Amino acid sequence: MKRLTVILLSMMFTIASYAQGAADAFGAPPPQPDQYGKCYAKCKTPDVYETVSTQVLVKESRAKSTVSDSEYETVTETVLVKDGYKKLTVIPAKFETKEQRVLVSEGSCKVSVVPAKYDTQTTRELVSPASGKWVKKKKAPNCLSANPEDCYVLCWEEIPAQYKTNSTSILIQPESYDTIYTDPVYKTIKVQVMIEPARVEEEYVPPVYKEVTKKVLARCGGVSTTYTPAEYKTETKKVLVAEGSYTDWVEVVCAGDMDNSMVSGVQKALNDRGYDAGPVDGVMGAKTRAALVKYQQDNGLPVGNLNIATLQSLGLK
């Protein structure tokens, strides 16, 4: 429905007459605008006919003169002294200071490893038992020969047992984990909190009137003539006043800028000015189009499309 409305507005009520002879009538394009996104249009205006009534005399008029004095009467009129108006009062928003607790740093946790504890135990292992062996000694002090080899001593000496030392690690405390928690850190700040939003109060100040009493001429004295009007019969016929033509280029609302909200604004503005555009429903129906054309004609505006001049006249952007 919205797309159909935009298309109808772009054609601006003249689809049928636009196609016939448009190429010859449009001529040169409009002047180049100072910015992109502007649209211009021409419209084919219809032939203008006027119904002419001709009065045909049936019976001649007659006149009768009477002399009389002037007559006056006292009348009281209500005169507007001051127009009514709307008075707007802005009530500011209300705030109060409250304390608010905000997070400065997040809490955390850290896991640390406690290493296992071991004890070293030493044991001696027998490699070879104790034994004896003969050991040749130097010349015995009591040997009488000069050659030491002639006389020697063998001693049986003990070869001690041989051991080896073995070291063994024994677990006395297994590996463990220790979790260290750090609490989050908060701080208290003061903030302004709105407890009541700003608002606008509207007060209507009614118009001011006063009553004025004055004497007005009710009937002028002198010679009055009473006419018995002639009697006519009316004959009517339709006469061509002006042939249809194309309007000059005028700036119009582009199709991409047209929506139901704009049409609703046009309908409301027309209704406010006494032009019956029907319900404010955002649909460019027959009643809205007729009211728009009538408004354009009455105000000397370009007729046949929703142009910028008409929007400005209606007080719309």
Phi, psi and omega in degrees: 000319180296316180296321179297320179297318181297318180296317180297320180292322180296323178286333175055056167070003189234033186300315186293317184276344183295317186293328187277111176074018185292323185298318181288323186284328187288322177061223183290151178290167178292162177302147181294125181288168183274359179206157179284161174089010177262146181235146180229154183211155169241153179232145174273114179276141182287163172299141181256123178246154178227134178274116182258125178258131178248125179270124179254120183295130177252320183216132182296150176281161179227151181233144177222125183262140178223136179267131180211161177276158176288146178236140180238159175215150179267129180234151177244126180244145174265120186249135177285122179265320183212132179292151172287156180206166178259134180248122182255131178239125180270119175263114184292160178291154178250137181233159171218152181271128179232152175271139181227134181268120182242149181280125178268313178215144181290150170291157181215167174221143182230128180259123177245148182264125174264111186295156178291154179249135181235156176238133180266122177250137182249132177232149177254129181248128180291121178267315177213137182288168177295146181210178179239161176204153178278133180237124180282130182254173175292172181308133181293143182299337183263014180280134185267348184274149178284337180274117183299335182287345182283340185215115179218168184240134172251127179246138176270108183248151182277133171262112184298157177296147180256129179236156169235145182266126177251129177254132181232129176272128181244125179291121178250342177208117184291165176297141181221169182237139180238122180260126180250120181262137174245122182290148174296153182249128179241158170221154182259125179239162178255130181232154176269120182246129179283124179256344178208120183290160175294150180213163179242124177260133183250129180235129180265121177263114186291158177292158181250129179239159169217153182265131180242127179257130180213161180260128182235151179289119179271319180209129182280132178283174180117207182269120176250138181247126177262121181258136168263109189296153175291157180253131180234161168240146186260129173243129183244150173208157184263126185237134177288121181266316181208141177280149179293151179210178178265142178284169172290167176294130176230148179285129182238169177286126178292154184300322181291341181266353184270131175214177183298328180296319179294317180297320178298320178297321178295316180299315181296315181298320178294315179299321180296333181264011175089008177258114187288100179262007180083193181294149178277086185239004178076011181248127180278079179273183184298321183293320179294318180297317181296318180294322181294315179297317180298318179296317180297317180296318182292334187249013176065033182262161174302133187254141170109358176205164179272088186262168184297323180298320180292318179299318180295322179296327180278358180079025182250152176274000000 
